[in-house]
Amino acid sequence: MGVILFILVDAYSKWPEIRVVKNMLASTTIDVCTDIFAQFGFPEVLVSDNGGTYISSEFESFLKLHGIAHKFSAPHHPASNGQAERFVQMIKFALKKVDDKKNVNASLRKILIQYRNTPHSTTGKTPAELFLGRKIRCKLDLLKPVVAKEQAINVKACKFSINQRVLVRNYTKNNKWVFGRILEHRGNLLFKIKLDDGRIWTRHANQISAIKGTLKQCNDYDYFVPESEHVSLYESNNASASVPTTNPTIVINEPDASSDDASNSGPKRKTKSPIRFPDSENYFGDKSS
């Protein structure tokens, strides 16, 4: 296929990592190793052949900087690093069988997920189980899907109930709060809300504010109420009671100003005579004498 592959295999779990590289210069190899080590951590020991890249001072300095011991296989004896060499042969054989030979990266991804999820003959477990501590999901799992148990919503943790009238934080217009009604619990703190204009929003509990008091205690003009909900504002024991269409006329009986009873009907103010000081001569004495 005319590509260069950099292959790294974990000795314990047999977990492989493959990268398509342009060349095998020391700088390129260091970049690939840094990318892999950033995901899984630095190994204690790295075993390689005696290629010019691996014996270069630049690569050796990289390994020493990260505390990685470097070991080499015997010259002209690939079996010394048999695990990596066997994996190279397996990859070459698998790439010959793929249909799309132009897209090497896509083919490698398919090979890797199958290899990582297949029990190894030496360990008896898949590389994913030993390396990640779990099995990875693949297409074969669709034949026997695992039904996840739905987590029950903690009703005590919910601050709002279904069909409750609430204020909802608005991030689209000038009005910071709009009115709506709770439709559904999407979680302990996540709610699906229907606004008065018919829109459906999803909001966190921190973005919702309860309306104080019940609907009967709220002023009709404080917020918009759909016509279908007008009846709930005028609850009555009589089922046949109709909703008032006009504001009731309030009559105030004022007393007649000409009537004596009307003028004296209000509370009277208590008056007290002023306190007078004694005569100045008697109080201070006669200064002329």
C-alpha positions, 0 to 999 in steps of 0.5 A: 500500500506504500505506507509506513506504520508505527506499531506499539504493543503493550506487553501485558494486555497485548493492546496495540496502537498503530499510526500511519507516519510519513517517515521514521525520523527521530522527531516523527517517532517522538511526536507519535510516542508523545501522543500515545503516552499522553493518552495512557501514560509513560511506560517503564520499559520500551523494547525496540529493534536496532533501527537508526531512529531508536539508537539516535541521541535525540530519541534516547534523550526523550526516553531519559527525560521521561524515565523510560528504560530502553532495551534492544533486541538482538541484531538480525534476530527479530524473534527477540522482539517476537510479540511486535514482529508477530503483530506486524505480520498479522496487520500486513495479512489483515490489510491485504484482505480489506476491500478499501485499500486506499483508505488505510486509516479506516481499514486500520480502525476496523482491524483494531476494534476487532483485535482489541475485542477478541480473546488472546490465546495467551491471556485468555482475555481480550486486550480491552479487558486487561488494558481498560478493565472492561469490554468495549462495545462492538457490532456483535453486541447488537445481536444481544443488546443489554437493556439498561435499567432506567433510573427512577427519578428522585421525586424528593429532589425535584423542586417542581411538580407536573403541570405547575405554573413557573417562571422560566429563564429566557436567553433570547429576548429582552424579557429575562423571564417568561411564563410556562408550565412543567410538562415532564421531568427529564431528570432530578433537576432537568425539566421540560416546559411548555411556554404560554406561546406554545414553545417547548423548552428544556431547563435546569432547576436553577433556571426555573422559578416557582410562582408564589401563591396559587392561581386564585391568589395571583392577579389576572393581569400579572401575566398572560393566561391562555383562554383554555385556562381562564376557567381555573382562575374562577373556581366555584362550588357551582359547576354552572357558574360562568366566567365573568366577562366584564369587571364588576362595578364597585359601589361606595356608599359615601355619607351625606355632607349636609347631615349632622350624623355624617359630620359627627360620625368620624372619630373625634380628636382629643384636645388639651389646653396649652401649658402656660408659663407663670408670670415672669416677675413672679417666676424670676423675681422683681429685678428692680428691687 
